[in-house]
């Protein structure tokens, strides 16, 4: 019977963290693409939240300013209308981010043929290989999503204060902004996990002997 190696989750986490440290600059490039996409998403949504808060707080004062700033108001002028063009731009930016993550992870798999082959020769299960890649993606995704969400929200707040004046700070909808940040973090982390699924499956299905034969 083939000998199987059962590795605890803590060991998987340690190996994933060590792998990220060894490939720091490549991981940083992958994470930066996620940071930019999530920051754009957070900036757009936080800007809409702020505009809604200004309308709810003092619509008579800020309605014309919002129109001049390019916001789409609803027919009654009491809420922010959705822009199909804006939604498509956000969707495409997130899609490009996922494609970039998949490409970076596939390159990472090709660089780690011998490492993966050695682990499988030692008895590592396919799910262990998948777990390492998923943990790496989760760590990258969480770090990138948090950074991007906070950066995008902060940029939107600063832009609103510059555009509408410091008096607008009294009408900032902090609960909505907080919800937007959390949603952006969740979306960014999910995108990172989705982007690693296919590369992780490719690595897990690799035959140990073939992986060991690959020239690095």
VMD Tcl script that draws the C-alpha trace (Angstrom):
set ca {
  {0.00 0.00 0.00}
  {1.26 3.44 -0.90}
  {2.45 5.42 2.06}
  {0.49 8.63 2.60}
  {1.71 11.70 4.47}
  {-0.88 13.57 6.52}
  {0.33 17.10 7.10}
  {-1.43 19.36 9.64}
  {-2.91 22.65 8.50}
  {-0.36 24.62 10.53}
  {2.47 23.01 8.57}
  {0.70 23.81 5.29}
  {0.38 27.44 6.40}
  {4.06 27.54 7.31}
  {5.10 26.12 3.94}
  {2.84 28.54 2.06}
  {4.26 31.50 3.99}
  {7.83 30.36 3.33}
  {7.05 30.03 -0.37}
  {5.72 33.59 -0.47}
  {8.86 34.86 1.24}
  {11.14 33.07 -1.21}
  {9.17 34.43 -4.18}
  {8.54 37.82 -2.61}
  {8.94 40.03 -5.69}
  {6.83 37.80 -7.93}
  {4.17 37.63 -5.23}
  {4.36 41.42 -4.86}
  {3.70 41.94 -8.58}
  {0.71 39.58 -8.47}
  {-0.62 41.26 -5.36}
  {-0.23 44.74 -6.83}
  {-2.57 43.88 -9.71}
  {-5.16 42.88 -7.14}
  {-4.51 46.03 -5.09}
  {-5.16 48.26 -8.10}
  {-8.35 46.44 -9.12}
  {-9.80 46.43 -5.60}
  {-8.74 50.06 -5.04}
  {-10.62 51.08 -8.18}
  {-13.71 49.16 -7.05}
  {-13.52 50.67 -3.56}
  {-12.94 54.18 -4.94}
  {-15.97 54.03 -7.24}
  {-18.32 52.55 -4.65}
  {-17.12 54.79 -1.81}
  {-17.59 57.81 -4.06}
  {-21.18 56.76 -4.69}
  {-21.71 56.23 -0.95}
  {-20.36 59.70 -0.20}
  {-22.53 61.27 -2.90}
  {-25.58 59.52 -1.44}
  {-24.67 60.73 2.02}
  {-24.35 64.31 0.81}
  {-27.75 64.14 -0.86}
  {-29.33 62.66 2.24}
  {-27.69 65.21 4.53}
  {-28.10 68.42 2.53}
  {-29.36 67.66 -0.97}
  {-30.28 71.24 -1.79}
  {-26.67 72.36 -1.32}
  {-24.85 69.48 -3.02}
  {-27.22 68.42 -5.80}
  {-25.84 70.80 -8.41}
  {-22.26 70.14 -7.31}
  {-22.78 66.41 -7.73}
  {-24.17 66.92 -11.22}
  {-21.15 69.03 -12.13}
  {-18.88 66.32 -10.72}
  {-20.40 63.81 -13.15}
  {-22.66 61.80 -10.83}
  {-25.88 60.39 -12.25}
  {-28.82 61.36 -10.05}
  {-32.16 59.57 -10.00}
  {-35.23 61.21 -11.54}
  {-36.32 62.63 -8.19}
  {-32.79 63.91 -7.50}
  {-32.68 62.32 -4.05}
  {-30.37 59.38 -4.77}
  {-27.43 58.36 -6.93}
  {-28.35 56.51 -10.10}
  {-26.28 53.62 -11.35}
  {-24.07 54.01 -14.42}
  {-23.89 51.00 -16.74}
  {-20.62 52.25 -18.20}
  {-19.08 52.54 -14.75}
  {-20.19 49.03 -13.80}
  {-18.67 47.61 -16.98}
  {-15.36 49.35 -16.34}
  {-15.22 47.91 -12.82}
  {-16.16 44.45 -14.10}
  {-13.48 44.51 -16.81}
  {-10.82 45.68 -14.34}
  {-11.66 42.78 -12.01}
  {-11.69 40.34 -14.95}
  {-8.24 41.49 -16.06}
  {-7.06 41.09 -12.47}
  {-8.27 37.45 -12.35}
  {-6.57 36.66 -15.67}
  {-3.35 38.16 -14.36}
  {-3.54 36.07 -11.19}
  {-4.14 32.87 -13.19}
  {-1.15 33.64 -15.42}
  {1.12 34.40 -12.46}
  {0.07 31.23 -10.64}
  {0.63 29.08 -13.73}
  {4.13 30.52 -14.00}
  {4.63 29.74 -10.32}
  {3.60 26.12 -10.95}
  {6.09 25.79 -13.82}
  {8.88 27.10 -11.57}
  {8.06 24.60 -8.82}
  {7.93 21.33 -10.79}
  {10.72 19.73 -8.80}
  {9.33 20.95 -5.48}
  {5.88 19.55 -6.28}
  {7.37 16.31 -7.62}
  {9.45 15.87 -4.45}
  {6.42 16.40 -2.22}
  {4.38 13.87 -4.18}
  {7.23 11.34 -4.17}
  {7.29 11.68 -0.38}
  {3.60 10.77 -0.30}
  {1.85 14.13 -0.31}
  {-1.76 13.89 -1.42}
  {-3.22 15.94 -4.24}
  {-5.35 17.88 -1.78}
  {-2.21 18.88 0.14}
  {-0.72 20.42 -3.00}
  {-3.99 22.24 -3.67}
  {-4.11 23.40 -0.05}
  {-0.67 25.02 -0.27}
  {-1.60 26.99 -3.38}
  {-4.97 28.01 -1.94}
  {-3.37 29.22 1.30}
  {-0.81 31.24 -0.66}
  {-3.60 32.79 -2.74}
  {-5.66 33.51 0.37}
  {-2.74 35.30 2.05}
  {-1.96 37.30 -1.07}
  {-5.63 38.03 -1.69}
  {-6.33 39.18 1.85}
  {-3.26 41.43 1.99}
  {-3.92 42.90 -1.44}
  {-7.66 43.31 -0.90}
  {-7.28 45.06 2.46}
  {-4.62 47.40 1.07}
  {-6.61 48.17 -2.06}
  {-9.92 48.65 -0.26}
  {-8.46 51.05 2.30}
  {-6.46 52.96 -0.30}
  {-9.47 53.32 -2.63}
  {-11.79 54.44 0.17}
  {-9.25 56.95 1.50}
  {-8.69 58.36 -2.00}
  {-12.45 58.75 -2.49}
  {-12.85 60.53 0.84}
  {-9.98 62.92 0.13}
  {-11.32 63.60 -3.37}
  {-14.77 64.37 -1.93}
  {-13.35 66.74 0.68}
  {-11.33 68.58 -1.97}
  {-14.26 68.76 -4.37}
  {-17.08 69.60 -1.96}
  {-15.20 71.30 0.87}
  {-14.43 70.31 4.45}
  {-18.07 70.90 5.40}
  {-18.93 67.74 3.47}
  {-17.15 65.71 6.19}
  {-20.22 66.13 8.40}
  {-22.31 64.18 5.87}
  {-19.92 61.30 5.22}
  {-21.85 57.99 5.58}
  {-19.33 56.04 7.65}
  {-21.46 52.85 8.03}
  {-21.91 52.62 4.26}
  {-18.22 53.31 3.67}
  {-17.30 50.58 6.15}
  {-19.64 48.14 4.41}
  {-18.07 49.02 1.06}
  {-14.57 48.37 2.41}
  {-15.59 44.98 3.81}
  {-17.32 44.06 0.54}
  {-14.24 45.08 -1.47}
  {-11.99 42.97 0.79}
  {-14.29 39.96 0.38}
  {-14.45 40.38 -3.41}
  {-10.68 40.79 -3.71}
  {-9.98 37.69 -1.62}
  {-12.54 35.70 -3.59}
  {-10.98 36.78 -6.89}
  {-7.57 35.63 -5.67}
  {-8.97 32.24 -4.70}
  {-10.79 31.87 -8.02}
  {-7.61 32.74 -9.89}
  {-5.60 30.00 -8.19}
  {-8.05 27.10 -8.60}
  {-6.99 26.02 -12.09}
  {-3.20 26.35 -11.46}
  {-3.62 24.44 -8.19}
  {-5.43 21.60 -9.96}
  {-2.71 21.50 -12.62}
  {-0.07 21.19 -9.90}
  {-2.02 18.55 -7.98}
  {-2.55 16.32 -11.04}
  {1.09 16.41 -12.01}
  {2.80 13.02 -12.11}
  {5.74 12.93 -9.67}
  {8.16 11.25 -12.09}
  {7.40 13.68 -14.90}
  {7.76 16.64 -12.54}
  {11.18 15.42 -11.40}
  {12.39 15.06 -14.99}
  {11.71 18.70 -15.89}
  {14.87 20.76 -16.38}
  {14.87 23.95 -14.30}
}
mol new
graphics top color blue
foreach p $ca { graphics top sphere $p radius 0.5 }
foreach p [lrange $ca 0 end-1] q [lrange $ca 1 end] { graphics top cylinder $p $q radius 0.2 }
display resetview
